[in-house]
Amino acid sequence: VGVLPLALHPAMTFTGRPEDVERLASACAAVTAAGADEASWNVGEVLALELGAEPVRVPEQARRLYHTALSHGANHLITLINECSDLLRGAGVEIPERVLAPILSASLDNALRFGDKGLTGPVSRGDTGTVRAHLAELRESAPEVSAGYAELARRTAARAEQAGLLDRHSASEVTDVLDEEQR
């Protein structure tokens, strides 16, 4: 029929605000060509470039994983940051965004530049005393955050171990403290 089946998906959040369009200039756009022929890929890539986005090829069978990764990062990051802002307000910090912006920007930069080797903090250094204190504080001050903290700490310990930042024994000790919290 002469149709080139393809899909474009910008890797960007859209809130309905004017900055959405500006952000596209630095975004990537997934290009999926259902027929996987070179002509479809090329047309999709040109369309992405015309939108001001950098094209990234994503095979049809990986589209769901691609979208899951973006949603997990972008959506859950907002939840995590807003929970941290709430905790800081509870600690008497009037402008939590001012406190969080530099440390979170540095953490994002570390993650993107160094991967798991960019991990810092009590979990990645096996500081079970601090992890235990954090869990106790959350139980008292923000119990709704406790389970999320524990699960992310568990994943952080595993990733720190895999990255060679935390030895097996220390990772196990951190996990034991986290398991105590579930009992």
N, C-alpha and C positions, 0 to 999 in steps of 0.2 A: 504494500500500500504506500510505501515511501515514508512512513512515520518512523522517527527515531525515538524509541521509548527511553526516557531518562528521567532522573529525579535530581533536584538540587535541594540541599538542606544546609542553610547557614548555621554555623556553630556560634550562635549568639542568642542572648536573651532579648525578648521584645516586651517592653513594659507599656508601650503606647506613648512614651515620652520622646521629645525631640532628639535626645542623644542616641536613640536607637539607630537612626540612620547614620550618624557620625561613627558609631562603633562598627558598622559594617565594613568601614574602610580598613580595619585591622583584623577582620575576621577571616576564617577559612570557611569554605563551603564544600560539603560532601557532594561529590558527583557520582551518581550511580547510573550506569548504562545497562538496562535490563538485557539487551541483546549482547552486551559486552564486546561489540565490534568497535574498532578504532574510530570510525566516523562518529558514533554516538558519544564516545568518551571525549573526542575533540570538541564537538559541538557543546557538550555540557561544560567543559573547561572554559571555552570562550564565553559562554553565558555567565559563568561565575566571575570571570575577569571583568566582564561588562558591568556587573553589579558592584565591582570594586572589591570582591573577595578573592582570596587565594584558593584555587581549586585543590581538593584532596580526593583521590579516587577511593571509593568505598564499594566493594563488591556487593551485589544484591543480597547475598546470603548473610552479610555482616551488618546490614542496615539497622537491625534491631539492637545489636550489641553497641554499635556506634551511638545510637540515640540514648540507650541506657547509660552509657558512660557520661554523656553530656548532662543528662538529667540528674544522675547521681552526684556529679561534681557541682553543677551550678545551683540546683535546687537545695540540696542538702547543705551546701556551704552557707547559704542564706539562713537556714534554720540554725546551724551551728553558731554563726556569728551573732545572730539575734539572741540566742540563749546566753552567749557570753556577755553580750551587752546587758541583758537582764541581771545576770550575776553581778556584774560590776556596779550596776545601779543599786543592787542590794547591799553592796559593800560601801555605798556612799559616794560613788564616782558620779559626778553630775553629767559629764560628757564622755560616755564610754567610747564613742566613736573615735575621739581624739586619742585615747589610750590604745585602742585596738588597731587603728590604721597602720602605724609603723611596724608593729610586731607581726601583724597578719600579712602585710605587704612583704616583709622580709621572709616570712615562712613560705608564702607562695613562690617568691623568687627562688628560695632554696629548693623547694620541691621541684620546680620546673628545671632548674639548672643542675641539681645534684641527685634527684630522685630520692630514694630512701636514705642515702647518705646525708641528706639535708635535715634528717630528724634531730631534734634537740628535746630537752625536757626530762622530767623525772622517769618516765617510762623507758625512754631510750638509753638512759644511763643506769637503769635497774634500781632506782631509788624507791624501794618499797615503803619506806616510812612516809615519804611525801604522798605517794599514791594512796596509802591507807588514810592519811589525813584529808586528802581531797575527797575521798569517798565518804568519810565521816561528815565532813562539812556539807556535802551535797545531800546526804540523808537528812540533815537537820534543816538546811536552808532552801534546798531546791530538789526535793525527792524526784520530781518529774524529769530531771536531767541526769540522775544517777545511772540509769540503765544505759543511756546513750554514751555517757562518759566511759563506763566500764567496757562496753563493747568496742569503742574506738581505742581504748587503752589496750585491750586484748589484741586487736589488729595491729596496733603500733608495736607492741612487744614482738609479735611474730615477724613483722617487716624489719624491725631493728635487728632481730636475730639473723634473718636471711641476709641482711646487708652487712653483717659482721660488726655491727655496733654494740651488740649485746650478746654475751656468751649464753650458751644453752641453760646453764644453771641459773643465771640472773633472770633470763626470760621466764623460766619455770617459776622462780620466786614471785615475779610480778603477776604471773597468771594465777598462782596460788592465792595471792592477796585479792585478786579480782573474783576468784571463785568463792572466797569467804563471803564476799558481798552478796552473792546470790543465795547463800544459805539462810 
